[in-house]
Amino acid sequence: MISSTELVTQLSDLCVMAGLCYDLTPPVQVSPGVFTFYATQLHDSCRKRGECREQMFYAMYKEGRLVLV
């Protein structure tokens, strides 16, 4: 079983690769291996004009690694 700290670290790394800003709040497990969390997409209008919106995202363990769904 993965620790909460390790899960947050993996989720943070995944968000960086996906262009998301994640505030390191622990995700909520909604079913075995599936988590919800909130993050902000860092698109051009967010970066340039500050038009940013936090949204809910899902992540799950697939074949031993965490992926966005």
N, C-alpha and C positions, 0 to 999 in steps of 0.2 A: 504494500500500500504506500502511496506517495504522500509525503508530508505537505501541509498547507503552504509552507515556505517554498518548497520545491515546485509545487504547482503554480504559484504566483510567479516564480522566476521563469518557468517554461512558458507561461502565458505572456509574460512581458516580452520575452524574446520573440515569440510568435507575432505579437502585435507590432513590434518594430519592423519585422520583415514584411508585414502586410500594410504598413503605412498608417497604423493606428496609434493613438496616444492613450495609454492605459495607466490609470492612477494607482495601481498596485493594491486595490481593494480586493480582498479574497473573493473569488467567484462563488456562486451558489450551485451546488450539485442538484440537478433536476432529475436525473436518473443515473444509474451506474455508468460512470465514465463520461457523462455529459454535463457540461457546466454552462451557466449563463454569467455574463459579466458586462459591464458598461465601458465603452471606450468612444473616442472621438476620431473620425476619419480626418486625416490631415491633407485635405485636397486644396487646390489653389485658392478657392474663395475663403477657406479657413485661414490659410497662411497669410494671404495678402490683405483681406478685408476683415478678418476676425469673425466671419460668419460660420461659426463652429457649432455643432450639435452633438451632444452625447447620445449614443444609441446603444441598444442591447444587442449583444452578439452571443453566439453559441460556439463552444469548442468541445471537442470530444477526443477520446483516445481511440485511435485507429491504427491497428497493427503496431502497437507499442509506442506510438508517438502522438503528441497533441496536434490537432488540426482544427482550423476554423470551418464551420459548416453554415 
